[in-house]
């Protein structure tokens, strides 16, 4: 399979288990890998429309609220498989670089991989 990647999609969202996270929100960075057979035709209709993928991810991050980034990543993966028929497998990474932890860290992220056959 071939791969299309949208990397480093940054959004402000309100996800997390703490009340402050729900109220103030934080930056979340999303990476999406889409596995498919790329078309031979030079037609957008035969592949994935990046802008449609971007809008879907933006909606889940900015318009929805999840306590866990695991849930956010899983929801994005399922939505992509539902809306992109050419995609056979998807990998979604949700980065939470400013996670409220009692120490210094660069990043926390979760990665989910979903296949159309197993979905």
RASULQUI-V89723 format. One line per field, one symbol per residue. phi: phi as a letter, one per 30 degrees, with the letter a starting at -180 (. if undefined). burial: I if it has 16 or more other C-alpha atoms within 10 Angstrom, else O. A space follows every 50 residues. Layout:
phi->???
burial->???
//
This chain:
phi->.cbcbccidcbcbbckdceddddciadbcccbcccadddddcbedcbcde dddedddedddcccbbdcdddeddddedddddccdddcbbbbcccbdcdd cdacadabbbbbbbcedcd
burial->OOOIOOOOOIIOIIIIOOOOIIOOIIIIIIIIIIIIOIOOOOOOOOIIOO OOIOOOIIOIIOOOIIOOIIIIIIIIIIOIIOOIOIIIIIIIIIIIOOIO OOOOOOOOIIIIOIOOOOO
//
